[in-house]
Amino acid sequence: MLKAAGITAEYNPLHNGHLYHIEETRRITGCDAVVVAMSGDYVQRGEPAIMDKWVRTEHALKSGADLVIEIPVLYCLGNAGQYAGAAVRILEATGKVSHISFGSESGDAEALVRIAHTFRDNEAEIEAAVKSIRNKGFSYPAARALAYSEVSAAIKGTDPAADPEIRGDIRILEKANDILGIEYIKAMQSAEPVVIHREGAGYGDPYNERIVYQSSSAIRAQTFSGKDLSRYVPECTARSLKECHLTGPDRDKWFDVLRYAVLSADEEFIEDCPSGGEGLASLMKASAGSAKSWSSFIRRIKSKRYTYTRLSRLCMQLVLAINRKRYNIDSPEYIRVLGFSEKGRELLAEMRDEETATLPVIINVNKNAQDLSWKARRLLDLDIHSANIYNLLTKGETDTCSDHRHVPVMI
């Protein structure tokens, strides 16, 4: 029996920091295989991935992953809890993943577990406090950190401002990877967390040539400006950055389609998108005609209350026609295979022969989709539709690039 460890990733694009993460995961866990739950053509920031999911799957397999499975787009465009919960769900549903590894700015496993358990054990009290604080104009992340501070202090009977542990926890709740790590831990039912200290640039940090491990956002920005970044990425990524079609929200036709979607949809539909509500529809309607790009449009509607990421997710949800009424599905309903190595093929065979998987495994959408539940089929149809939109706007066609024509990448 193979022992597997899981990783959640976007690889947007895959760089040397990701290589380090895969290698450290193998070293720490002693696993036989690495399973990656990867975002498809859209990433959690609410943007199209720089390269399509099939290219990025190939990069993952060439860089040490053994099995790559897709996080459905509904959850990729959800908040941190929805994204992390979906990733953990499909990794654990393989029945083979005993550990889930993630990068962390703090590297403090004990603190991350403590914070996750506090959130999980006091969910109602914290959410009530969040609602009260948000009514004062705070963004959700800021309100959540303050609510955590208040509830933790009440449990301990201390002053949050004078408690060094709580102050340290609040600093952790300001870091993007630590926030996701807390959500991973909250969602884990059977797997054990493996915390790997993030080396080099932090999430969203700008390019700094003195840093060995650059952030994905820095690599994307410098790539679009024409800089050679081959020393920061593996050879397969470097080649694709030169040869593949690269996209982003301000490239190709994304903004034209967004503006059309905003102007065409009624306010009720916009408000009913998962990231909608709170009067955002009227703000979007008022700004759609005068903005000149995706990013300038979001800047026009951004305020202290609304984060850039939430607004970008809302925009992409609108482009893909995702609303709460049609897609009120709490968790993934299948394991969609994007690619595998020889070791990954063995892992899939064990999942089949030992019947370990607790969700249907989809290798061929044309064959395997027929036996899915209606919920699973609705999610899969959304993934296929979203891939078609991505291919239409980046490559100008949907036929040869369709998920119906793709088979998993094999390395």
N, C-alpha and C positions, 0 to 999 in steps of 0.2 A: 504494500500500500504506500502510495506517495504522500508525503507530508507537504502541505501547501501553506504559503503565507499570502495575504492579500494586501493590495495597495490601491488607493483611490487616486486618480490622476486626470489631468487634462492634456498634458504634454503639448502645450500651445505656445511654442513648440518644445520638443524634448531637448533638454540641454544637459550639460555635465553635472549639474546639481541633481538631476533626476537619475543619472547613472550612479552617482554616489548613493542615493537613496535605495535603489534596487540592490546594489552590492551590499550595503549595510543591512538591509532586510534579510538577505541570504545569510550573512555572517552571524547576525544576532539570533535568528530563529533556527538556523541549521536546516532550513526547508529544502525539499527536493525541487519544488516548483514555485514560481511566483505568478499569482493571478492578479491581473490589473483590471479594476472596474474603471473604465475611461468614459469621459464625456464624448458624445458623438460630434456632430457638426456644429454644435452650439455649446458655449461654455457658461459657467456659473455667473460670470460678470455680466451676462446678458448680451453677448456678442457672438458673431459667427467665428468659428475657429479659423486660425490663419491658414491652415491646410485641412483638407477633408479627413474624415475619420479613418479611411482606408490607408492613406499615406501615413498618418500618425500611428496607426496600428502596426504597420511595417516597422516604423522606427522603434516602437516599444519592443517588438519581438527581436529585432537586431541588437537591442541594448540590454537584453537579459530577461525580459518577460517571457513566460511560457504559454499563458492563456490570456487573451484580452476579451473582456465582455463589455457590452455597451450599457451605460446608464441611460435610461429612457429620457428623451428630451424634456418631458413634462417636469422631471425633477432637476435636470440640469439648469432649467430656468426658474427653479424655485429658490426659496431662501436657504440659508446654511443648514438648518435642521432638516429640511426636505431633501436637499441634495445629499447630505451625509447619511441620512436614514436610508435612502434608496440604495446608495452604494454599499452600505453595510448589509442591507437585506439581501442583495443579489450575491455578495461574496459569501455570506453565511449559508445561503440557499444551495450553494454547490455541494455542501456536506463535506467538503475537503479542506476548507480554510480554517485553521486553528488560531491564527494570529492575524491581526490587521495592523499594518505599519503606516505611520504618517509622520510628516515633518512638523517640527515645532520650533517656534522662535525661542521659547523659554527652555525647552528640553527638560522641563520639570514634570516627570510622570506623576509623582505623588500629588502635586498641586492640581494637575489637570483632572485626575481621577476624583479628587475631593470636590472640585468645582462641578464636575459633571454630575456627581451624586447629589450635591446640594440642589442643582437645578431639577434633577429627576424626582427627588423626594419632596420637593416643595414647589411643584409646578404651579398649582393653583394660586398660592400666595404670591409667587414672583410675577405671574402674568397679571394678577390684579394690581400689583404695584406698578408694573410696566404701563398699564392702561392709564393709571392716575398720573404718572410722570409724563407720558406722551401728551396728555391734555394740556400740559404746560409748554408744549412746543418742541420737545426734545425728539430727536430721531430715535428709531427703534433700538439701534445698537447702544446709544448713550443711555436710553431709558432702561434697557435691560441690565447694563452694568450697575446703574444706580439702584435698581430694584434688588439685584443680587446682594449688593452691599448692605442695604437696609434689612433684608430678610436674614442674611448671615449674622449680622450684628444682633438682631433680635434673638436668634437661636442661641448665640454665645453669651448674650447679656453684656455686650461691650459697646463702646463707641466706635463706629466704623472708621472715623478719621484717626483714631488713636490705636487701632488694631493693626499691627504690621502685617499679619497674615492676610487680612482682608484687603489692605492696600496693595499687597503683592498680587492678590487675585485680580484686582481691578486692572492692574497693569497687563496681566495676561489677557484679560478680556478686551484689550485694545489691539491685539495682534491677530491678523487674518488667519494664519495657519493654526494658531492656538485655539481660536474660536471654532474652526472646523474640527480640530482634534477633540474638543469637548463634545461636540455633536456626535462624532464617531463613537466616543466612549458611551455616551448616553444611549445610542442605538444598539450597542452590542449586546447580544443575547447569549452567544456561545463562544465567540472568539475573544482572545486576549489582546489588549492594546500593546503595541510596540512603539515607543516614542523615540524618534530620531531627531537630534538637535539639528536645526537647519543651519547649514554653513553658507557663508557668503552673503549676497544681497538678500534683503527681505522682500516680501511680497510687494510688488509695485514700485520698488526702489529704481531710480534712474540708472542709466549706464555709468559705470565707473571702471575704467580699464585696469585699475589696480586690484580689482576684486576677481578672484578665481572663478567663483560661481555667480553668474549674472542672473537677474530675475527674468522670467519669461517676458514680462512687459517691456523691459529694457531691450531684450533681444528683438522683439517685434518692432519697436520704435526705430532701433538702429538699422535693422534690415530694410525697412521702408525708406530709410534715408540713404541706403546704398552702401553701408559699411560692411566690411568683411568680418564676420564673427566666428570664423571656423575654429578658433582656439577655444571657444566657449561651448561648442556643441559637438556631438559625435559626427563622424563623417557622413552618415546617412542623412542627418538633419541638414548639415551644411550643403549637401548636394541638392536636397529638395528645396531649400531656401533660394537656390539659384535657378532651379529648373521647373518647379511646380508653380501653378497659379496661386498667388497669395491674396488673401482678402482680409477685410476688416470693416467695421461699421461705416467708415468714411471712404471706403473704396468700393468699386463696382456700383451696383444700383440699389444698395440697401436703403439709403436715405430716401430715394424717390418712392420706393415701395412703402416705407414707413409713413411718409407724408400722405400718400394715397390712402393707406389704412386708417390714419387718424381722421382724415377728411371724410372718408366714406362711412366709418362706423358711427353709430349713434352713441351718445354719452353713456347710456345704460350698459351697452356692451363693453365699453372701455372700463367703466367702473367695476364690471364683473370679471375682468381679467384677474388672475391670482395676485398680482402686485398692484392692482388698481384700488379704487376707493378714495375716500377723504377729499373728494372734489378734484382729483387729478385730471379727469376727463375734460373739464372746462378749460383748465390751464393748457392742456395739450392742443385742444381745438384752437385756442387763441394764438398759439405760437407756431402752428404748423406752416402757415403761409409765408412767414417772414424769415424763418431760420434757413441757413445755407448749408448745413451739414448735420449729421446725426449728433455729433458731440455738441455743436452749438445749440441744437434744439433742446438737448437735455439741460444744458447750462441755463437756458431761458426759464425752465420750469423748476430747476433745483432750488432748494432752500435748506435751512437748518433742519427742517423736519424730514425732508426726503433725501436719502443718500443717492449718489450718482448710480450706484449699482442697482438699487431698487428700480429707479426710473428706466435704466437701460433694459432690465429684465421685462418691465412693463411694455416697453417699445417692441421688444422681440416677441413677447406673448401676443401682442396685437398683430404683428406681421404674420404670425403663424396661426392666428385665430384661436388662441387657447383661452377658454373662459371656464369659470368654476362650475357652471351648470353641466357642461358636457364632459369635463374631465375632473370630476370629483372622485379621484381614485387615490387612496391613501398611500399605497406602496406598490412597487413593481410586481408584475404578474408573470414574468418570464425571465430567463437568462439568455440573452442574445449574444452569440459568439461572433466576434469580429475577426479573430485570428488565433493561431496556435503554432507552437514549435512541436518537435517530435515528443518532447516531454509533455507538452500540453495535450497532444493527441492521446498519450497514455492516460493522462488525468481525466480526459473526457470519457475514455473507455472505462475507467474505474467508476466514474460517476454513473455510467449506464449499467455496467455489470453488477455493481453493488447497490444500485438504486438509491444513491445517497442524495441526489438532488431533490429539493422540496418544491421546486418550481419547474415548469416545462423548459427544456433546453431547445433553443432555436438555432440551428446551424444553416438551414435553407428556408428562407421565409416563404417560398412558394409551396413547400411540402409541409413544413411543421406548423404553419399558421392555421391550417384547417381544423386542428384539434384543440385550439385555444378557447378559453372562456370568452364571453363577450367583453369583459373588462380588459383582458389581455389583448384581444384583437383590436379594441379601440386604441389602446396604448401603442401597439405595433403600427397601426395605420397612421397614427400621428408621427411616429418616427420616420416612416417611409415618406409621408407627405413633407415633413420638415427637410428631409434629405433632398427631395425634389426641388424645393424652394431654394435650398443652398446651391444646388447644381445649376439651376436656372439662372440665378443671379451672378454666379461666379464663372460658369462655363458656357452659358447660353443655351443649354439643352438639358433634358431630363431622361432621355431614352437610354443611351449607352451607359450612363452613370447611375441609373436607377438601382435601388437596393434589390429589386427583383432580378437584376442581372449579375449582381456581385456575389461571389462566393467568399468564404473566409480566407484571409491572408494566411499562407502556410510557409513557414521558414524552416 
